[in-house]
Amino acid sequence: MATSRNAGNILESYEIDTLMTLVEEATRSTEEGVKYFVEPAGGSLRRAISRRHHLLFGRRGSGKSSLLRKAAADLTVARAPIAWVDLEPFKGHSYPDLLLSVLLATFQSFKKWLDIAAITPANKTSFWKRLFGKAPTNAAHNRKSCEARSKKFGNHIAELETQLHSHDDAALKLKTTLLTEETEKTKLNTKLKAPYAELGGSTSASDSKKSGTESLEEYKRSKIDFLRRHIIEYQSLFDAVAEVAGSDSFLFLDDLYHLRKDHQPQVVDYLHSIAKGHKLWLKFGTIRHRTQWYVHGNPPIGMKLSDDADEIDLDLTLEKYALTKRFLEKILDNLSETVNVRVNQFLTEGALDRLVLASGGVARDFLAILRLSVNVAREREADKINAEDINIASGEYDTPKRDEFKRDTYSEEEHSLDSVFQDVRKFCLGSANSNCFLLNKEVKGSVVDFIHELVDLKLLHLVRSRVTVNSRGGQIYEAYMLDLSQYAGSRKRRGLDIVEFWKQDSEQKLRKVSLIYKETDDLKNS
């Protein structure tokens, strides 16, 4: 039973304070956070630990990092070799230093696994339970074998660090001396007398003379050539790790989208060249429309979906409203049970629906807006959070959402994306007077591409992938919703026609001509 500083008001209880601390911690993916993991989509965890290359797609905060960390934790407990690399710190690196840095982080992480998780006994329960929630059931790997592999990784790490901190394309000179040796032998005859026998023999002595010729070679340092020359050596590293571990290795690379788009396929391609056929499996977490994982050419660069890798889609959009609501509610239930509180004690049913809507189906935003709404409800001395509290909290959350937008975009694209967003917003709140708009599925072009990116950046949300309009026979449209923060809270728009798309009787409201955002020709000419 919750104890309250204000008798009868659960929102003022210590349990809710503790719950909000857990909620705040859960909005960031950490190694310790795997104990609160909820699988976003059925079978996604099983696929993430399978022997297949994968690209995991999902918006920021959708659970990509949590899934990757949970997969890494489960494989670690199974004594399988794993490495975890966060790609965000390399956001500003130029190529090929970028690739050198990623390789460094990869090898350092595998070395750490060999030095710690591979050989730590299962009876060190405090270590295992703190990081992974449980101890392994099988024995540690052979310490000497792991130390030998760790040393090899260490040697390559030193080489990579030297390359990384050297100037590319620098003029170098290599001086080579070829030594030759001439030997002169002199034969010596000996005779030794003894009382009963006479022994004879010969020995030889030699004098050596060494001479040398020198050659001077001038060349330029090439980091790319260095990387290419070492592919076979790096492949052999993972063959050796598999031998000692009796298991394939898994490399988890989070937030690929932070790298420049033209660099992304190059990083994917190089790692794939090491992994293919050498018992190493790649798992990339990224945002779909902000990633270029394959470039067609001769030769092609990167990994091709369905051929080289498969995708795991973690985006539970508002289109799958009931499924999304169950997933988000389960996350909150798990956290609430930790402090002995039930969700319906502090959240009305209407508030829960509005919270799902405000989050756009993104788990991190769901929890962050909930935390803000507690303060809103406390301000009006309420004993439960209602839908209007969620509206106000959603409006407040616009600021951190726009900060994420700026962090996730480069300066040269930020203006174009924001321009399209402002145009869509103006259309919805002005011309259409609705929270939703329609986009022709057949139209291609930069504006459509920007709208897809704005969905990934959580300022727009897909709510229906197939809509027909009464007077537009043969045309198929997609329905999108403007983020709640743009028309709720302090920005609340009176008289706005809210399309409750998650309800069965909403179909006709979405089929209006007035909701079409620009006609086909307008989009093509934009």
KEKE-840216 format. One record per residue (C-alpha): residue in one letter; x, y, z. Coordinates in steps of 0.05 Angstrom, whole numbers, padded with zeros to 5 digits, always signed. Layout:
BEGIN
AXYZ...
This chain:
BEGIN
M+00000+00000+00000A+00028+00067-00019T+00045+00116+00037S+00030+00189+00024R+00056+00255+00051N-00014+00281+00036A-00062+00228+00063G-00106+00200+00009N-00067+00229-00050I-00025+00176-00083L+00010+00226-00129E+00043+00255-00067S+00067+00188-00041Y+00139+00165-00034E+00122+00106-00079I+00105+00153-00136D+00170+00192-00123T+00208+00126-00127L+00170+00105-00189M+00186+00171-00224T+00260+00159-00208L+00255+00091-00241V+00218+00121-00300E+00273+00173-00309E+00327+00119-00307A+00288+00075-00355T+00288+00130-00408R+00362+00117-00419S+00387+00049-00442T+00440+00021-00394E+00472-00046-00379E+00435-00049-00313G+00369-00031-00346V+00361-00099-00380K+00322-00124-00320Y+00264-00079-00340F+00266-00100-00413V+00200-00111-00449E+00204-00141-00519P+00178-00090-00569A+00156-00140-00622G+00145-00215-00618G+00208-00255-00635S+00253-00194-00641L+00299-00216-00584R+00305-00287-00612R+00324-00258-00680A+00374-00209-00649I+00415-00267-00621S+00410-00310-00684R+00467-00325-00732R+00446-00275-00784H+00467-00203-00799H+00412-00153-00780L+00392-00081-00787L+00347-00060-00729F+00302-00002-00748G+00266+00043-00700R+00256+00115-00681R+00299+00146-00626G+00272+00118-00560S+00235+00060-00592G+00276+00007-00557K+00333-00008-00606S+00388+00001-00554S+00349-00036-00501L+00339-00096-00547L+00412-00096-00567R+00435-00092-00495K+00387-00148-00475A+00413-00191-00532A+00485-00176-00513A+00470-00193-00440D+00437-00260-00457L+00495-00280-00503T+00545-00260-00449V+00511-00304-00398A+00514-00360-00451R+00590-00347-00455A+00586-00326-00528P+00637-00273-00550I+00604-00204-00557A+00624-00132-00568W+00582-00070-00559V+00600-00006-00597D+00562+00060-00591L+00573+00097-00656E+00548+00165-00633P+00617+00187-00606F+00644+00180-00678K+00592+00227-00707G+00643+00280-00729H+00699+00234-00751S+00723+00237-00823Y+00737+00175-00865P+00780+00133-00859D+00795+00155-00787L+00722+00138-00774L+00732+00066-00793L+00797+00061-00754S+00760+00088-00692V+00703+00038-00700L+00752-00020-00708L+00790+00004-00646A+00726+00006-00605T+00706-00063-00632F+00772-00096-00616Q+00775-00063-00547S+00706-00090-00532F+00722-00161-00554K+00787-00158-00514K+00747-00137-00453W+00701-00197-00463L+00762-00243-00466D+00793-00211-00404I+00730-00211-00361A+00666-00246-00382A+00699-00305-00417I+00739-00326-00356T+00700-00300-00295P+00674-00360-00256A+00599-00370-00252N+00603-00369-00175K+00620-00294-00177T+00546-00282-00171S+00550-00208-00151F+00585-00192-00217W+00537-00231-00261K+00472-00211-00227R+00490-00138-00224L+00501-00132-00299F+00461-00189-00329G+00409-00209-00277K+00433-00282-00274A+00497-00324-00273P+00519-00369-00330T+00504-00443-00324N+00566-00466-00362A+00639-00461-00341A+00688-00406-00358H+00732-00414-00419N+00805-00435-00416R+00843-00376-00385K+00909-00387-00423S+00874-00392-00490C+00834-00329-00476E+00897-00292-00454A+00931-00312-00519R+00873-00285-00561S+00869-00223-00518K+00942-00210-00532K+00930-00214-00607F+00874-00163-00602G+00921-00120-00561N+00973-00121-00616H+00923-00100-00668I+00895-00046-00622A+00965-00016-00617E+00973-00017-00693L+00906+00016-00703E+00922+00070-00652T+00987+00086-00688Q+00950+00091-00755L+00895+00134-00725H+00943+00185-00696S+00986+00188-00759H+00977+00236-00817D+00945+00204-00878D+00979+00214-00945A+01044+00234-00910A+01109+00226-00951L+01152+00170-00921K+01219+00140-00937L+01238+00067-00925K+01312+00051-00922T+01329-00023-00934T+01397-00055-00926L+01411-00122-00960L+01469-00159-00924T+01512-00212-00958E+01563-00256-00923E+01626-00287-00952T+01661-00342-00913E+01734-00366-00923K+01749-00435-00895T+01820-00461-00876K+01831-00535-00865L+01877-00554-00806N+01910-00624-00800T+01920-00652-00730K+01954-00713-00702L+01951-00738-00630K+01996-00793-00604A+01975-00839-00548P+02008-00900-00515Y+01965-00950-00550A+01940-00913-00612E+01952-00857-00659L+01892-00812-00672G+01889-00766-00731G+01838-00717-00760S+01827-00648-00786T+01786-00586-00766S+01769-00523-00803A+01765-00450-00784S+01727-00396-00821D+01730-00321-00828S+01667-00283-00848K+01663-00217-00884K+01596-00180-00888S+01578-00129-00940G+01513-00093-00954T+01475-00054-01007E+01425-00001-00989S+01360+00018-01025L+01315+00077-01011E+01240+00074-01025E+01195+00134-01023Y+01120+00126-01014K+01058+00157-00983R+01021+00131-00922S+00951+00106-00939K+00905+00088-00882I+00856+00057-00931D+00910+00012-00959F+00929-00007-00888L+00857-00027-00873R+00851-00068-00937R+00916-00105-00925H+00894-00126-00855I+00826-00156-00872I+00852-00228-00873E+00888-00218-00806Y+00824-00191-00775Q+00784-00250-00802S+00833-00297-00769L+00821-00262-00702F+00748-00284-00701D+00765-00354-00726A+00811-00359-00665V+00759-00332-00617A+00708-00382-00643E+00758-00437-00631V+00768-00420-00557A+00695-00402-00543G+00662-00457-00583S+00614-00404-00607D+00606-00351-00661S+00619-00278-00643F+00567-00221-00643L+00581-00148-00656F+00527-00098-00634L+00534-00029-00665D+00484+00022-00640D+00461+00087-00673L+00491+00078-00743Y+00449+00138-00765H+00495+00186-00727L+00549+00175-00779R+00548+00215-00843K+00504+00181-00895D+00560+00175-00946H+00604+00141-00894Q+00552+00092-00868P+00555+00041-00926Q+00632+00042-00924V+00633+00024-00850V+00580-00030-00860D+00617-00058-00921Y+00685-00064-00886L+00657-00098-00824H+00617-00144-00869S+00680-00163-00907I+00712-00185-00841A+00650-00220-00815K+00626-00259-00876G+00645-00332-00869H+00685-00320-00806K+00635-00333-00749L+00621-00260-00735W+00550-00232-00737L+00534-00158-00744K+00474-00125-00711F+00464-00051-00729G+00414-00007-00693T+00391+00053-00733I+00335+00098-00759R+00309+00075-00826H+00302+00139-00866R+00367+00168-00838T+00410+00110-00859Q+00444+00087-00923W+00466+00016-00913Y+00476-00004-00986V+00500+00030-01050H+00490-00005-01116G+00552-00004-01160N+00610-00044-01187P+00627-00067-01136P+00567-00053-01091I+00582-00024-01023G+00549-00044-00957M+00499-00098-00942K+00437-00112-00984L+00373-00129-00946S+00347-00199-00957D+00413-00220-00990D+00467-00201-00939A+00423-00183-00880D+00352-00181-00854E+00314-00125-00820I+00282-00124-00751D+00229-00069-00749L+00217-00043-00678D+00171+00014-00696L+00105+00003-00662T+00067+00060-00696L+00000+00090-00678E-00028+00050-00737K-00023-00011-00692Y-00055+00027-00635A-00080-00032-00592L-00014-00069-00598T+00026-00006-00583K-00017+00010-00522R-00008-00060-00493F+00068-00055-00502L+00073+00013-00469E+00025-00006-00413K+00067-00068-00398I+00130-00026-00391L+00094+00019-00341D+00064-00042-00304N+00133-00072-00295L+00161-00008-00266S+00099+00003-00221E+00102-00067-00193T+00172-00053-00169V+00144+00000-00120N+00079-00038-00105V+00033+00010-00142R-00020-00004-00195V-00025+00040-00256N-00099+00053-00248Q-00086+00082-00179F-00053+00145-00209L-00074+00146-00282T-00144+00150-00311E-00161+00107-00372G-00170+00170-00414A-00102+00194-00392L-00070+00129-00412D-00099+00134-00482R-00077+00206-00488L-00007+00187-00464V-00002+00133-00518L-00024+00185-00569A+00025+00238-00544S+00083+00189-00546G+00071+00169-00619G+00083+00098-00596V+00155+00113-00573A+00171+00082-00505R+00220+00135-00483D+00172+00192-00499F+00116+00154-00464L+00156+00152-00399A+00183+00223-00405I+00114+00254-00417L+00086+00213-00359R+00139+00242-00312L+00122+00313-00334S+00048+00299-00325V+00057+00280-00251N+00083+00350-00237V+00024+00380-00276A-00027+00340-00236R+00008+00356-00170E+00004+00430-00188R-00072+00426-00189E-00071+00382-00126A-00104+00324-00163D-00103+00252-00139K-00099+00224-00210I-00069+00244-00276N-00122+00260-00329A-00121+00272-00404E-00113+00347-00398D-00051+00337-00354I-00022+00295-00410N-00038+00350-00461I-00001+00402-00420A+00058+00355-00408S+00061+00339-00483G+00066+00414-00498E+00124+00420-00449Y+00158+00361-00481D+00163+00397-00548T+00227+00431-00525P+00268+00367-00513K+00238+00337-00576R+00262+00396-00618D+00331+00390-00584E+00334+00318-00607F+00314+00341-00677K+00374+00388-00679R+00422+00336-00651D+00400+00284-00702T+00405+00328-00764Y+00463+00362-00798S+00462+00438-00807E+00455+00432-00883E+00391+00390-00877E+00360+00420-00815H+00332+00480-00851S+00299+00438-00906L+00268+00390-00857D+00242+00446-00812S+00214+00483-00872V+00173+00422-00894F+00150+00411-00822Q+00127+00483-00814D+00089+00477-00880V+00054+00413-00858R+00038+00444-00790K+00009+00506-00824F-00033+00461-00869C-00061+00419-00812L-00077+00476-00764G-00099+00523-00818S-00126+00496-00884A-00147+00426-00860N-00164+00447-00788S-00147+00376-00767N-00094+00337-00729C-00086+00291-00790F-00067+00298-00864L-00063+00252-00924L-00005+00238-00971N-00010+00203-01039K+00027+00137-01035E+00049+00139-01108V+00085+00206-01105K+00161+00209-01098G+00207+00267-01087S+00244+00308-01036V+00182+00332-00998V+00158+00260-00989D+00227+00239-00967F+00229+00295-00916I+00160+00275-00889H+00186+00204-00879E+00246+00232-00842L+00201+00275-00799V+00164+00212-00779D+00231+00181-00758L+00246+00246-00720K+00178+00239-00684L+00148+00305-00705L+00097+00268-00750H+00066+00200-00739L+00039+00148-00788V-00032+00128-00768R-00058+00092-00830S-00018+00063-00887R-00077+00055-00935V-00134+00105-00941T-00181+00118-01000V-00215+00186-01012N-00287+00191-01035S-00275+00234-01097R-00206+00207-01115G-00221+00139-01144G-00161+00094-01155Q-00116+00136-01110I-00086+00108-01046Y-00063+00153-00990E-00025+00148-00925A-00052+00183-00863Y-00006+00220-00816M-00018+00256-00750L+00016+00321-00729D+00052+00310-00662L+00006+00326-00603S+00055+00377-00577Q+00037+00423-00636Y-00035+00432-00617A-00040+00415-00543G-00018+00448-00478S-00001+00522-00485R-00012+00514-00561K-00082+00486-00553R-00124+00500-00615R-00198+00511-00602G-00245+00481-00652L-00193+00435-00683D-00226+00374-00715I-00192+00316-00678V-00193+00251-00719E-00194+00194-00669F-00163+00146-00719W-00156+00090-00667K-00231+00083-00663Q-00271+00040-00712D-00319+00096-00732S-00262+00143-00753E-00254+00116-00824Q-00301+00167-00857K-00267+00226-00822L-00200+00206-00855R-00230+00202-00925K-00240+00277-00934V-00210+00313-00994S-00194+00372-00949L-00141+00329-00913I-00099+00317-00975Y-00032+00353-00966K-00018+00382-01035E-00041+00347-01098T+00004+00302-01138D+00030+00356-01185D+00045+00404-01127L+00088+00351-01092K+00126+00334-01156N+00142+00407-01168S+00163+00422-01096
